[in-house]
Amino acid sequence: MNWQPYAVGLAAHVTHPGSPWWGPLTTTPRHVFVKRWFTPGAGGWQSVDGPSDEAAWAKAAYADTTLVTRVGPVHADHTEPGQTFTGRPTSSSTLPSLVVSMLEHGRLTPGVRLLDLATGSGYSAALACQLLGDDLVTTLDVDPYLTWAATDRLDRIGRHPKVITTDAGRELPGTFDRIVSMVSMPRIPAHWLKALAPGGRLVTTIAGTGLIITADKTDDGGATGRVEWDRASFMTTRTGEDYPPALNPLFATAGTDEGEVTVSPFPVLDVMQAWEVWSMLSLLAPGIEHRVGTGDDGSRMTWMLHPDGSWARARTEQGERTTTVHQGGPRRLYDILEQIRWRWLKHGELPVYGARVTITPDGETTLSRGGWSTTL
């Protein structure tokens, strides 16, 4: 494949010739790291084989898009082209612009030791090696196949960072000046701070939100920083082969149970497309599963489901602005959402983006801005 023109096109889309990332983007063959991937379809996720159609492979590999490489416990590399699987994505080659954005937040300068947390395809480690040199880059993932495949693909392009198979929820293997996580966490683990060198910098996202946290280590072993104004969302860390199953039994209950009925003055909101609202809600009530749909009559519908058994169903009829809400379980999830929306209207924004971040040495993370604060 004559991939270099495609890589230049990707670099032009992601950055500019004066950026330190221009060189890594134009000289790293992303297609080597993603030979097979999954595309969504009506029946699930369908396996695509890159080498069988080089034009389509180049178009996909050098587009600024995420390519899903694992669904549930199934790696795309272990499938036959055209096979379809159901489940949730459990690994991917993240869109290059987001990879570069996270690395930029890390403020990588010559001589810093980087931990690229969540190897995935190995592409982020390859970019970092181009900038820092192999000896200064360590990358890790919980999945032994991913680390094996990434090692092989990195070797093919002449890159040899340290690749480790381990769980990010356990003690990290070494001391680093920068930790950049391409996977989200519910809170900052204390052992991440322990692995961060004095004055080191941490970049990560918070699970279930679109929040990027950057924080610099302080003399007491904690860290301070902020929630960045741009946004990102990554898969959450996992310890097993797959994530817990979706809340389908609770969804069935939420679809038929009358519950407690109220009327909202707001139309139905696709929460996960409203990043400020989604992030604020996830901080206040983490773990909500959101679903959206359309009724037979064309009405807009949304469901909120929580592992504690709480549920909400909301419907906005065609031509109407108010919404009928049904809720059940131990908590009223839609009421929490309504409080956030009222605050949003009253202040014209929510305090999550731009919030100050304070992390204690044991990982307790507090976000605060304009008189508002919450501790993860």
C-alpha positions in Angstrom: 0.0 0.0 0.0 1.2 3.5 -0.8 0.1 4.8 2.6 2.2 7.9 3.0 -0.2 10.3 1.1 -3.0 9.0 3.3 -1.0 9.7 6.4 -0.2 13.2 5.2 -3.9 13.8 4.6 -4.7 12.5 8.1 -2.1 14.8 9.6 -3.5 17.8 7.7 -6.9 17.0 9.2 -5.6 16.5 12.8 -2.9 19.1 13.1 -0.6 21.4 11.1 3.0 21.3 9.7 4.3 23.4 12.6 3.1 20.9 15.3 5.5 18.5 16.9 2.9 15.8 16.0 3.0 16.4 12.3 6.1 14.2 11.9 4.7 11.3 13.9 1.4 11.4 12.1 2.9 11.5 8.6 5.5 8.8 9.3 3.4 6.2 11.3 1.5 3.7 9.2 -1.8 3.4 11.1 -3.0 0.6 8.8 -0.3 -1.7 10.2 -2.0 -1.5 13.6 -5.6 -2.1 12.3 -5.8 -5.0 9.8 -9.3 -6.1 10.9 -12.0 -4.2 12.6 -15.8 -4.1 13.2 -18.4 -1.9 11.7 -21.9 -1.5 13.1 -24.9 -2.9 11.2 -28.5 -3.9 11.8 -27.6 -7.4 13.1 -24.6 -6.3 15.2 -20.9 -5.7 14.6 -19.6 -7.0 11.3 -16.0 -8.0 10.8 -14.0 -6.2 8.0 -10.7 -7.4 6.6 -8.5 -4.6 5.5 -6.0 -6.4 3.2 -8.8 -7.8 1.1 -9.6 -4.3 -0.2 -6.6 -2.0 0.1 -8.5 1.1 -1.0 -11.2 0.7 1.6 -8.5 -0.3 4.2 -6.5 2.9 3.5 -9.7 5.0 3.6 -10.7 3.6 7.0 -7.2 3.5 8.6 -6.3 7.1 7.7 -9.7 8.6 8.5 -10.0 10.5 11.8 -12.3 7.9 13.2 -12.4 5.2 15.8 -12.1 1.6 14.6 -13.6 -1.0 16.9 -11.2 -3.9 17.2 -12.9 -6.0 19.9 -16.6 -6.7 20.7 -17.3 -8.4 24.0 -14.5 -11.1 24.3 -14.0 -11.3 20.5 -11.0 -9.8 18.7 -11.6 -8.7 15.1 -8.3 -10.4 14.3 -9.8 -13.8 15.3 -12.8 -13.5 13.0 -13.6 -14.2 9.4 -14.6 -11.3 7.2 -18.3 -10.7 7.2 -19.0 -12.5 10.5 -21.4 -10.6 12.8 -21.2 -10.4 16.6 -23.3 -8.7 19.2 -22.1 -7.0 22.3 -20.4 -3.9 23.5 -17.0 -2.6 22.1 -14.2 -3.6 24.5 -11.2 -2.2 22.6 -10.6 0.0 19.6 -8.1 2.1 17.7 -9.2 5.6 18.9 -9.6 8.4 16.4 -6.2 9.9 15.9 -7.2 13.5 16.7 -8.3 12.4 20.2 -5.1 10.4 20.7 -3.0 13.5 19.8 -5.2 15.7 22.0 -4.6 13.5 25.0 -0.9 13.4 24.3 -0.8 17.1 23.9 -2.4 17.5 27.3 0.4 15.5 28.6 2.9 18.2 27.6 5.5 15.7 26.4 8.9 17.3 26.2 12.3 15.7 25.4 13.5 13.4 28.1 10.2 12.7 29.9 9.3 9.1 30.7 5.7 8.4 29.4 3.3 5.7 30.4 0.7 5.2 27.7 -2.1 3.6 29.6 -4.2 1.2 27.5 -2.2 0.0 24.6 -5.1 -0.9 22.4 -3.9 -1.3 18.8 -0.5 0.2 19.7 -0.9 3.3 17.5 -0.7 5.8 20.4 2.5 4.2 21.6 3.9 4.4 18.1 3.2 8.1 17.8 4.8 8.7 21.3 7.9 6.7 20.3 8.3 8.9 17.2 8.3 12.0 19.4 10.2 10.8 22.6 12.2 7.7 21.5 11.4 4.1 22.3 13.4 4.0 25.6 11.1 6.6 27.2 7.8 5.0 26.3 6.0 2.3 28.3 2.6 1.1 27.3 0.3 -1.3 29.1 -3.0 -3.1 28.6 -5.0 -5.7 30.6 -5.5 -7.8 27.5 -2.6 -10.2 26.7 -3.5 -10.6 23.0 -3.6 -6.8 22.5 -0.1 -6.4 24.1 1.2 -9.3 22.0 -0.2 -8.0 18.8 0.9 -4.4 19.5 4.4 -5.6 20.2 4.5 -7.4 16.9 3.1 -4.5 14.9 5.4 -2.0 16.6 8.3 -4.2 15.8 7.3 -4.3 12.1 7.7 -0.5 11.9 10.9 -0.5 13.9 9.6 0.7 17.2 10.3 -1.0 20.5 8.8 0.6 23.6 8.3 -1.4 26.7 5.0 -3.2 26.4 3.4 -4.7 29.6 0.4 -6.8 30.2 -1.2 -5.7 33.5 -4.3 -4.3 35.1 -4.3 -0.5 35.4 -6.2 -1.0 38.7 -3.1 -2.5 40.2 0.3 -1.1 41.1 1.9 0.4 38.0 5.3 -1.0 36.8 7.7 1.9 37.3 8.0 5.6 37.8 6.9 8.0 35.1 7.1 11.8 34.4 3.8 11.6 32.4 0.8 9.2 32.7 -1.6 9.6 29.8 -4.6 7.3 30.0 -6.6 6.3 26.9 -9.1 4.5 29.2 -11.4 6.1 31.7 -11.5 5.6 35.5 -14.3 6.2 38.1 -11.7 8.0 40.2 -7.9 8.5 40.3 -6.2 5.4 41.8 -3.7 6.2 44.6 -1.1 4.0 42.9 -1.2 6.1 39.8 0.0 9.1 41.9 2.6 6.8 43.5 4.0 6.0 40.1 4.1 9.6 39.1 7.5 11.2 39.5 7.8 14.5 41.5 6.3 17.3 39.4 4.9 14.7 37.0 1.7 15.2 35.0 -1.4 13.0 34.8 -4.0 13.0 32.0 -7.1 10.9 32.2 -10.9 10.9 31.7 -13.6 10.1 34.2 -15.8 7.1 33.6 -19.2 7.9 32.3 -18.4 11.5 31.5 -16.8 13.6 28.8 -14.3 15.2 31.2 -10.6 15.3 30.7 -8.6 15.8 33.9 -5.1 17.1 33.8 -3.2 17.3 37.1 0.4 18.0 38.2 1.8 16.1 41.2 2.3 18.2 44.4 4.9 17.9 47.1 2.5 16.1 49.4 2.0 13.2 46.9 -1.3 14.4 45.6 -2.0 16.5 42.5 -3.8 19.6 41.4 -5.1 20.6 38.0 -8.4 21.2 36.2 -11.0 19.8 34.0 -10.1 20.9 30.5 -12.5 22.8 28.3 -12.4 20.3 25.4 -14.0 16.9 25.9 -13.3 13.2 25.4 -14.9 9.9 26.3 -13.1 6.6 26.5 -14.1 3.0 27.4 -13.9 2.3 31.1 -11.2 0.0 32.5 -12.3 -3.6 32.8 -10.8 -6.5 34.8 -12.5 -9.4 32.9 -13.1 -10.4 29.3 -16.1 -8.2 29.0 -18.1 -5.4 30.7 -21.1 -6.3 32.8 -24.2 -7.2 30.7 -26.6 -4.4 29.7 -29.6 -3.9 32.0 -32.1 -5.6 29.7 -34.4 -7.0 32.4 -34.7 -3.6 34.0 -35.3 -2.1 30.6 -38.3 -4.5 30.2 -39.6 -3.3 33.5 -39.1 0.4 32.5 -40.9 -0.3 29.3 -44.1 -1.5 30.8 -44.4 -0.5 34.5 -46.5 2.6 35.2 -44.4 3.7 38.2 -44.7 7.2 39.5 -46.0 9.5 36.8 -45.1 13.2 36.5 -45.0 15.8 33.7 -41.8 17.6 32.8 -41.9 21.1 31.2 -38.9 20.1 29.1 -38.9 17.9 25.9 -37.0 14.6 25.9 -33.2 15.1 25.9 -30.7 12.7 24.4 -28.5 13.0 27.5 -25.3 11.5 26.0 -25.3 14.1 23.2 -25.5 16.9 25.7 -22.0 16.6 27.1 -22.3 19.1 30.0 -25.5 17.5 31.2 -24.3 14.0 30.8 -21.1 14.6 32.6 -22.8 16.4 35.5 -25.4 13.7 35.8 -22.7 11.0 35.8 -20.9 12.8 38.6 -24.0 13.0 40.7 -25.4 9.5 39.9 -22.7 7.4 38.3 -23.6 4.2 36.5 -26.8 5.2 34.6 -27.4 3.4 31.3 -29.1 5.7 28.8 -31.3 4.5 25.9 -33.2 6.5 23.3 -35.9 5.6 20.8 -39.0 6.6 18.9 -42.5 5.4 19.7 -44.8 3.9 17.1 -46.6 7.3 16.9 -43.3 9.1 16.2 -42.9 10.4 19.8 -39.4 10.8 21.2 -38.5 8.5 24.0 -35.7 8.0 26.5 -34.9 5.6 29.3 -32.6 5.8 32.3 -31.5 2.6 34.0 -29.3 2.0 37.0 -27.9 -1.2 38.5 -29.5 -0.3 41.9 -32.9 -1.0 40.2 -33.9 2.6 39.6 -35.4 3.4 36.2 -37.1 6.2 34.3 -39.1 6.4 31.0 -39.9 9.6 29.3 -42.0 10.4 26.2 -42.5 13.6 24.3 -45.5 13.4 21.9 -45.1 14.8 18.4 -45.8 18.6 18.4 -45.6 18.8 22.2 -43.0 20.4 24.4 -43.8 18.8 27.7 -42.8 15.2 28.6 -44.6 12.4 30.5 -42.2 10.7 32.9 -42.6 7.3 34.6 -40.1 6.4 37.3 -39.5 3.5 39.7 -37.0 1.9 42.0 -35.2 3.3 45.0 -34.2 6.6 43.3 -35.9 9.1 41.0 -33.3 9.4 38.3 -35.2 11.8 36.1 -35.6 14.2 39.0 -31.8 14.4 39.2 -31.7 15.1 35.5 -34.4 17.8 35.9 -32.4 19.6 38.6 -29.4 19.7 36.3 -31.4 21.1 33.4 -32.9 23.8 35.6 -29.5 24.8 36.8 -28.3 24.8 33.2 -31.1 27.2 32.2 -30.6 29.4 35.3 -26.8 29.9 34.8 -26.4 29.3 31.1 -23.8 26.7 31.8 -22.8 23.9 34.2 -19.7 24.0 36.3 -18.1 20.8 35.3 -15.9 22.1 32.4 -13.1 24.3 33.7 -13.5 23.0 37.2 -10.5 23.0 39.5 -9.3 19.5 40.4 -7.7 18.6 43.7 -6.5 15.0 44.3 -5.3 13.8 47.7 -2.4 11.3 48.0 -5.0 8.5 48.5 -6.8 9.4 45.2 -9.8 11.3 46.6 -10.6 13.7 43.7 -12.6 16.9 44.2 -13.9 19.1 41.4 -15.0 22.6 42.2 -16.0 25.8 40.4 -18.1 28.8 41.3 -19.2 27.6 44.6 -20.1 24.1 43.4 -18.0 21.0 44.3 -18.3 17.3 44.2 -15.9 14.5 45.4 -15.6 11.3 43.4 
